[in-house]
Amino acid sequence: LSLSLCGSAVSAGLAGERDTHIHTQRVIIIRYIMNLEEHKLDGLVLAPFQVKEALRCVLHTILFSRSLGPTEPLEVQSELFDVTYMRNGTIETDKMVELAIERLASSLSIRIDGTSRRRVALSFYEKVETTSFFGGKKEGKRCWERWIVPIIVQTSSSSSSSSSRGRRRKRIEEKLR
């Protein structure tokens, strides 16, 4: 399992055999590149204070639905949105997700137009061992599934009214469901 954010990567040894794929309602594009299945989700337009919680919801939902082997499911109510999502109960996964979210949040730089754009890529891989021509063995990773979540962070003055914030929050909650 690998989480890539803004060119940096956070990895953990959670590799396993290929599992069946799960499609969600919000998937726009599913591409097959060689043996790689790529899912590109709708972009999330967020205010800066919503980024961390929205990513927690999305990443934990994908990780829970793609978990290989037995897990201890935990139901979590979002602190910011009217959404409940599932997490698998491993400390290692929680730490990896939080580290990736912190890296993304610290890398956000708002441009003059009041926006910042990032892509979050969550990749699943299996460990493979290859043999070279001269008999040497090398261990590597073969990615078999990738989830891409575009993030647009906006800090515009037009979104400061409470009615526009409420509309934006409702749109985000619908996308997270």
Sequence and secondary structure as in RCSB ss.txt:
>XXXX:A:sequence
LSLSLCGSAVSAGLAGERDTHIHTQRVIIIRYIMNLEEHKLDGLVLAPFQVKEALRCVLHTILFSRSLGPTEPLE
VQSELFDVTYMRNGTIETDKMVELAIERLASSLSIRIDGTSRRRVALSFYEKVETTSFFGGKKEGKRCWERWIVP
IIVQTSSSSSSSSSRGRRRKRIEEKLR
>XXXX:A:secstr
 EEEETTEEEE S   S       TTEEEEEEETTEEEEEE  EEE GGGHHHHHHHHHHHHHHHT  S   EEE
EE SSSS EEEEE  HHHHHHHHHHHHHHHHH    TTSEEEEEEEEEEEEEEEEE TTS EEEEEEEEEEEEEE
EEEE  GGGGSHHHHHHHHHHHHHHH 
